[in-house]
């Protein structure tokens, strides 16, 4: 019946036809206790979650599709009269996915199944890039943040230990925190209200015992610590710039998601996370598949690369060449990836930040000759350094310093250094220095440029991830649930890519236009790429 109603098949039917299901119930044995009542099939629930993110369905819509759509029943091997399940089951299953590293295990299971089918191999070529993810929270001003944090803590305490609020909450508290905070752009008495909210939050926390404090109360404690101080009289007052305020990487932006952070990259500002997408890009492959997804706080890309390689190693999907932009690369990572994983990182190492490199004038560090055996550096005018120092504060860099009597009479001093002191040259240890020099030399090679141009194709995966599946906006609170969303989305993209290529039907040639028929009738040649095979 499924074939009769869908002669060409659907993506859901492709999963069962070509992969015989992505997983089996035995793959999830460790996720469930040995006792208790029988539950629904975890393999079926995992498949439904993937199809849900493939089609951008809500939980209710996904449960309805399982009941009503014949291709979903075909993919799940259900009978036509199967009533399905309640939509809240999907929420419980995603909560189970958030524990430990189960979301990554789910991605590993799907990739292992695709590897058995010959759709992905190890030691190929892969590429990575990152993009911002917006947290499921609106931007709050400082006053709105504190007011909403107090209100959220009151809601939690009223549920966990309502007797704590007796004698504390009165009519004024009800007016201030009785409903969600919505303030105009120019609120009245903002400083007074901020001080009052800080004092209220402190009173509430003083009444709570450690076992009565839940996640909202803990968020309130951290928000008060970041935004308030105690004066000499023991009263709460807002922090100022002179008092010192936490940086954006540490500052909590919403009481409902303490892991979201405010970040700035270039002209882009957002509150949320970063997602790192890694996909294959082997020439002649059937389809480019996403092999790793990492959801992190907004940190440097270099901090995410070791974790990407470790997960790819566990999946036996380490690449031979890994194409990356300059934000992921450092000389130390170039050396470590070759040493630990035998992975060649292809990308530009960050250029020197010295004024000579920025202004493209004067003598840069590359113009100096370094002799590691003799432990000395020779300048372009033939002078050798007098000092070779390896200060612990600058590790792993080595410092070579010239003597003032060498630099002061030099006619090229203005092109070498602008300070009063003599020229100093900082460089990495010998293996790293040679690796850095080789990388910068390779960047001038046309063959290396053609290879690195392949990296830009990952922008298509980012576009599909963001625009095709709305993955830039998190559906849930917390980085763990957001990571589950990204993992399920990446599995859905892999299935969509493979299904579109294995079930592709030959395209019919486009019919000539009236003017083109006029040209053909008079034997006038015109060129078009899709007529080459004619």
Protein Blocks (a to p, Z undefined) as FASTA:
>chain_A
ZZmmmmnopfklmmmmmnnpabdfklmmmmpcfbdcddddfklmmmmmmmmmmnopafkl
mmmmmmmmmklmmmnopafklgbjafklmmmmmmmmmgojllmmmmmmmmmmmmmnopac
ehiadddddddddddbddddfklmmmmmmmmmmmmmmmmmmmlmgokacfklmmmmmpcc
dddfbdghkllmmmmmmmmmmmmmmmpcfklpcfklmmmmmmmmmmgccdfkopacdddf
knopadfklmcfbfklmkbccddehjaccedddddddddfbehiabdcdfbdcddddddf
klmmmmmmmmmmmnopacfbdcddfklpcfklmmmmmmmnopacdddddddfbfklmnop
ajdfklpccdfklopaddfkopacfbdcddfklocbdcddddfklmmmpmklmmmbccfb
dcddddddfklmmmmmmmmmmmmpmklmmmmmmmmmmmmmmmmmmmmnopmbcfbgcjkl
mmmmmmmmmmmmmmmmmmmmmmcccdddddddfklmmmmmnopacddfklmmZZ
